[in-house]
């Protein structure tokens, strides 16, 4: 029947014709020369038999059917008139300019404490005009789930991180990208969004589904709008903080269920490239683990005429190999990840491993094998570092064994670390369950230069901060902040937000203290384990720290990924964000069987009081003759025995 | 003695007044303070939906061309004729079809149009003359001698809402009008079943409401293939490239969607909203290892193993994060270089011609072999352009099936016009709209009745105003949809039925109805007992004592009298 329908169509669609009738017709009309080709092309099948099998299969509940194409071919063919001149499949001679780009990179840095810091970065660039409203969206390397989130919620920038463990700045130095323990999410929305709070809530719910995390607990009570601390990192100059939302969940526990969806976002998955190393049982057996996703618009080229989306997936992990290695200080890729590398991701334009060998210029500290001749220098966090580079896109990297297992063997364990210039910590002081004091200490270790820092504190409403008790002291003297933004909390609605700009004098400790009172929660507001305490998110300290070496501000294109995240505009300083520890505060916790006890107790009291009142009101009282005394009763018994009438 | 009597009297009075206070003040106070808020629901109207009587009416215009009726017969032709057909689906659901047939003779312009050499030309020029509203039909009756249709063809079904019907040979001349109409009636019915709805379609659409008899399995399977009616669908095209090291695939999905899929979806816009996206997945493997067939010198997938193919892929497809509409997946699988070519076999071990299969209510997969476009000496990776016309032909066929645009095969003697560039004739759309409206009405009625039942069963669930509002709007839309179906306004009926389904689902899935805002009754009484037991026992006891005292006194009085 379908064949009948097709029979009326113009003769041009023969090339994609699939039905019997059309094929026979073709054979009749095509000149002899091309006859054979056409006949070879056509494999006449019995359409009826396909239909019959379809019916047979159809009896099953969830069936898998062969598709009959004839039905729609007519439609497809009618439209395909224009492009039928092109042959079937073409092996292209010239490669078109790729629309998307993917880069991957692993940095390994031996830490002075004996631990190993490994940092993965995966960058996907998606060249699309995202300001245009489009119904149809097509994704190549960029993950569809995130692309849909961006377009649905009109997101301009999205940063999300999940961290297990706390980064010990004093032992390990500065990480390439810092993140607070637990989950952190901050988003800049487009200025076309009208209901920012509603969109934010919905976005958090959707992300919670994508990353299998409890981001759905983000609501107005833990969301703040920082005015100065979180500026957009991509292009664009909208800095109206009404479109910014920031929230942390310090309680969030990060595990494999968060890693799996994160790995799925990579174009090669875990099948090829550096992502092969991401084995969860090894990654979570570590001192520190952090994974993050950063989406932002970036320039496509030098001129920055057009923008494209950049998706950066980073994963930082610190392995404690010193303890597990039975005193021997050596590590290899296989020891860390229990895998070795055999190939780069074929979709990646660059795929490199960097190993920090700055402290090892002549190889006196450790020995690296296989040796690589490639060395690269980069200025990271204000310090010039030297790296050995393994380029995975070169076949020679893998050698004759076709697998790469970088091995580092220590000879001596000397050397000291440059102390990080900026460092912060925080604790709760005070006793009892009524009041307390939050202390934040900020260290400036620079010997002779002072620099300003932005401190952001978001404290939940159940710690009622007394802002009049806020003191900032450094070197024993009062240090007046040059900018303070304070938004008081509202019970059960929004948290406290305190932002201030403090100048840190050289080589000093600056202490910020503020007193608070603990609020009494309603009994349904307590967490399932209230005696564990309540978390208060990390303070965020953002700063431009004076750099020891001059930075290269103009060319960010050829530099390794780990050194290009924060845009730098000045040569003499670099941007650093430091997170303090989250706080764990005990709140006055009731006994949770209390409500029922109280009900029972009050009911009993009421019942006793009511009972006696009721008795008083309804009893009839009559005077009873007082009973005779003991002596009289005894006397009466004796008298009865004697037969004498009683008294 | 007298003082004790007074005391007793006072005690009794006190007990009585306490009991009175408890009953008059305490009980209402307790009742008021523990009451839950329950907004008013149109329960009686909802109960009416428990028994659904649907009346579907179709306007049919029968146009007699010259040579079919004689001039005297022309005058006697009735203006209109209404035919009713009743079906009882089950004890609660009844269907009634009403065909309102209007007869007239052709105008001069229509006569001219019918003189065109071929039926398709005639069809086109007839459309130029008039536009029929959604859901109605026009049947042109032409004489047996007309050369418009070829020998073995009786009925030609056009692209829009027209059909051309040729009179049978036995109706040549000299028949009475009654005979003519009687001859026409079954054939018009046949056309109607083809072009607007048939009873099987409608009962299949009612599957949400009616438990079909096991004998109707065939229909169930047919109806199970298509997606359930929904206000929107997400269509996802995925290109699976398990071997990016050897194949670098390029598909011009953007323009392919624009040329092939978009026209069809624009046409289907009254049914639902569609959104399209596409993605490329690398290293996506099928769940089954294909077997090498020496006789075919190719790898093969059996029909039995197809069910296991998708599972590992599906984990990577990802659901749409931004909406909750059902997703239609279309996968284009390019086998890796080591497993090419790959062919799908059907139950009879024959290679499926299209090399594609589909899964009901899920989507379709097409295997696209590329091994023959490059030689063994080619430098890997090979750049390959995918022929989108070939792929989209298959995907469009699957899309039509999955959306339920599947016409039953025409009876003998019928010819269906080849569809236009949109890939969908107007009457096919009408057919879909009929069954979708009925399906929506059926679903919305079941949702709303079961919601009413649930709220009725759980007495202390809170019904907020917004839920009551949704329920009433659903009920109003439902009534309107049923009324529009009766009036034959198909477009409005579909619109209202969609609104009804949206409102009813929103009410049914409202989070406030799921919240554990209420305790079960036994727990409530466990809390009340410590208070109520000590308070009520003395009151009850003293009331019993007063009653027995009073009875004794009356008995004493009786004895005294005697």
Contacts between the chains, C-beta under 8 A, distances in Angstrom:
chain1	res1	chain2	res2	distance
A	1	B	409	5.6
A	1	B	410	6.0
A	1	B	416	6.9
A	4	B	415	6.3
A	4	B	416	7.2
A	5	B	416	5.9
A	5	B	417	7.2
A	5	B	418	4.0
A	5	B	419	7.1
A	6	B	418	6.4
A	7	B	418	7.8
A	8	B	120	6.2
A	8	B	417	7.8
A	8	B	418	4.7
A	9	B	418	6.1
A	16	B	387	7.8
A	16	B	389	4.8
A	16	B	390	5.6
A	16	B	393	6.3
A	18	B	353	6.9
A	18	B	354	7.0
A	18	B	393	6.9
A	43	B	353	6.9
A	45	B	350	7.7
A	45	B	353	4.1
A	49	B	348	6.9
A	49	B	350	6.9
A	50	B	346	7.0
A	50	B	352	7.0
A	50	B	353	6.6
A	53	B	303	7.8
A	53	B	346	4.6
A	53	B	347	5.2
A	53	B	348	6.4
A	56	B	347	6.1
A	57	B	303	6.9
A	57	B	347	6.8
A	58	B	218	7.6
A	58	B	221	4.3
A	58	B	222	7.2
A	58	B	225	7.6
A	59	B	217	6.8
A	59	B	221	6.5
A	61	B	224	8.0
A	62	B	307	7.1
A	62	B	359	7.1
A	62	B	360	6.5
A	63	B	221	7.5
A	63	B	359	7.8
A	63	B	360	6.6
A	64	B	303	6.7
A	64	B	306	3.9
A	64	B	307	5.6
A	64	B	357	5.3
A	64	B	358	7.6
A	64	B	359	5.6
A	65	B	225	7.9
A	65	B	357	5.8
A	65	B	358	5.7
A	65	B	359	7.8
A	65	B	360	7.8
A	66	B	303	7.6
A	66	B	344	6.8
A	66	B	346	5.1
A	66	B	352	4.2
A	66	B	354	7.2
A	66	B	356	7.3
A	66	B	357	5.3
A	67	B	352	7.6
A	67	B	354	5.1
A	67	B	356	4.3
A	67	B	357	5.9
A	67	B	358	5.3
A	67	B	364	6.2
A	67	B	366	7.8
A	67	B	394	5.9
A	67	B	397	5.8
A	67	B	398	5.4
A	67	B	401	7.7
A	68	B	354	7.3
A	68	B	397	6.4
A	69	B	353	7.2
A	69	B	354	4.3
A	69	B	356	7.4
A	69	B	393	5.7
A	69	B	394	5.3
A	69	B	397	5.1
A	70	B	397	7.6
A	71	B	397	4.9
A	71	B	400	6.3
A	72	B	393	6.0
A	72	B	396	4.0
A	72	B	397	4.0
A	72	B	399	7.9
A	72	B	400	5.9
A	72	B	423	6.2
A	73	B	393	5.0
A	73	B	397	7.4
A	74	B	418	5.3
A	74	B	419	6.4
A	74	B	423	8.0
A	75	B	260	7.6
A	75	B	264	7.4
A	75	B	396	6.2
A	75	B	419	5.9
A	75	B	421	7.1
A	75	B	422	7.5
A	75	B	423	3.2
A	75	B	424	7.9
A	76	B	260	5.8
A	76	B	389	6.1
A	76	B	392	5.6
A	76	B	393	3.8
A	76	B	396	5.7
A	76	B	423	7.7
A	77	B	389	7.8
A	77	B	393	7.3
A	78	B	418	8.0
A	78	B	420	7.6
A	78	B	421	5.4
A	79	B	259	5.2
A	79	B	260	5.9
A	79	B	263	7.6
A	79	B	421	5.8
A	80	B	259	7.9
A	80	B	389	4.0
A	83	B	389	6.6
A	84	B	389	7.1
A	86	B	387	7.9
A	88	B	373	7.5
A	88	B	387	5.0
A	88	B	390	7.4
A	89	B	370	6.3
A	89	B	373	4.2
A	89	B	384	5.9
A	89	B	385	6.1
A	89	B	386	7.0
A	89	B	387	5.9
A	90	B	373	7.7
A	90	B	384	7.7
A	90	B	385	4.7
A	91	B	373	5.8
A	91	B	374	5.4
A	91	B	378	7.2
A	91	B	382	5.9
A	91	B	383	6.3
A	91	B	384	6.5
A	92	B	250	7.2
A	92	B	383	3.8
A	92	B	384	7.5
A	92	B	385	6.2
A	95	B	248	7.8
A	95	B	383	6.0
A	96	B	250	7.0
A	135	B	275	5.9
A	135	B	276	7.1
A	136	B	254	7.2
A	136	B	257	5.9
A	136	B	275	7.6
A	136	B	276	4.8
A	136	B	277	6.6
A	136	B	278	8.0
A	137	B	277	4.6
A	137	B	278	7.8
A	138	B	253	5.6
A	138	B	254	5.7
A	138	B	277	6.6
A	138	B	278	4.5
A	138	B	279	7.5
A	139	B	277	6.9
A	139	B	278	6.7
A	139	B	279	4.3
A	139	B	280	7.0
A	140	B	279	7.7
A	140	B	280	5.2
A	141	B	280	7.5
A	143	B	318	7.6
A	144	B	236	7.7
A	144	B	277	6.4
A	144	B	279	4.4
A	144	B	318	6.0
A	145	B	318	4.7
A	145	B	319	8.0
A	145	B	320	8.0
A	145	B	321	5.0
A	148	B	277	7.2
A	148	B	320	6.2
A	148	B	321	5.4
A	148	B	322	4.5
A	149	B	321	5.4
A	149	B	322	6.3
A	151	B	322	7.6
A	152	B	321	7.7
A	152	B	322	3.7
A	152	B	323	7.7
A	153	B	322	7.8
A	206	B	321	4.9
A	206	B	322	6.9
A	209	B	321	6.6
A	210	B	321	5.8
A	264	B	316	6.4
A	264	B	318	7.5
A	267	B	282	5.5
A	268	B	244	7.7
A	268	B	282	6.0
A	268	B	283	6.2
A	269	B	282	7.3
A	269	B	283	5.3
A	269	B	316	7.4
A	271	B	282	7.8
A	271	B	283	3.9
A	272	B	283	6.8
A	346	B	244	4.7
A	346	B	245	4.8
A	346	B	381	7.0
A	347	B	244	5.8
A	347	B	282	6.3
A	596	B	527	7.2
A	599	B	527	5.6
A	599	B	530	6.8
A	599	B	531	7.9
A	600	B	530	5.0
A	603	B	530	3.7
A	603	B	531	4.0
A	603	B	534	7.6
A	604	B	530	6.4
A	604	B	534	7.7
A	606	B	531	6.4
A	606	B	535	7.7
A	607	B	530	7.4
A	607	B	531	6.8
A	607	B	533	7.9
A	607	B	534	3.3
A	607	B	535	6.2
A	608	B	534	7.8
A	610	B	534	7.2
A	610	B	535	5.9
A	611	B	534	6.2
A	611	B	538	6.4
A	614	B	15	7.9
A	614	B	18	6.6
A	614	B	538	5.2
A	614	B	539	7.7
A	615	B	538	7.8
A	617	B	11	7.2
A	617	B	14	4.0
A	617	B	15	7.6
A	617	B	18	7.1
A	618	B	11	4.3
A	618	B	12	7.5
A	618	B	14	4.9
A	618	B	15	4.6
A	618	B	18	7.7
A	618	B	538	7.9
A	618	B	542	5.6
A	619	B	11	6.0
A	620	B	4	6.2
A	620	B	7	4.0
A	620	B	8	4.6
A	620	B	10	7.7
A	620	B	11	5.0
A	621	B	7	5.9
A	622	B	3	7.8
A	622	B	4	5.0
A	622	B	7	7.1
